[in-house]
């Protein structure tokens, strides 16, 4: 029994979903048809007014010109506001002002259409100055609003582009982080591994070999006077090697022959 109720409930839900989808589709189709019919009617009306403007010069042709000017200005402003309103929420007041202006434009268009059926040409000529002034005021207001919206949209696009350019430059600099701090050349600090000896220090770095400090060389020179000159008839003493220096590999010349180390025999 419970399974039957569940199946019945599912069937009802499916039916309701189908009806809702059908209603939405019908409404969308109706809106599309209405939009198409409105555009076709507007195109036909504009064509008729252009033909009358060219075929009937004078008061009737001027009425058609006023209607074309009014329709073109209001249509362009409406399209500009509708295109910019979703991206800019601050245009809500502008939309309200345009609705009020549209009401005046509809009243003026109705007056122009009534005068089209007027058989008295003199009456049309008498009312034309006032109608022309109203049309100019409405079109000027609509044009001002449209130009302001277009300039605001362009300015916002430029500001956004400038901000985007700065962010891209910062990101590019962050991606090139290796150019900010280049590593030191290898071996640049090799001489600084051991501190230089002081004026009174006689220690040398281990493994330095026979290298001596400049102070030691200055002390061993003849100008320093560190060692007295040998007297006449005395054999000069050999120079003492500096502290930490390695002994020479070959025996000095003053060594006796029997003190020399024997050479290894030639195994060849």
RAMOQUI-V435449 format. One line per field, one symbol per residue. ss: DSSP state (@ for helix, = for strand, . for the rest). A space follows every 50 residues. Layout:
# RAMOQUI-V435449
ss->???
This chain:
# RAMOQUI-V435449
ss->.@@@@@@@@@@@@@@@@@@@@@@@@@@@@@@@@@@@@@@@@@@@@@@@@@ @@@@@...@@@@@@@@@@@@@@@@@@@@@@@@@@@...@@@@@@@@@@@@ @@@@@@@@@@@@@@@@....@@@@@@@@@@@@@@@@@@@@@@@@@@@@@@ @@@@@@@@@@@@@@@@@@@@@@@@@.@@@..................... .............@@@@@@@.............................. ......@@@.........
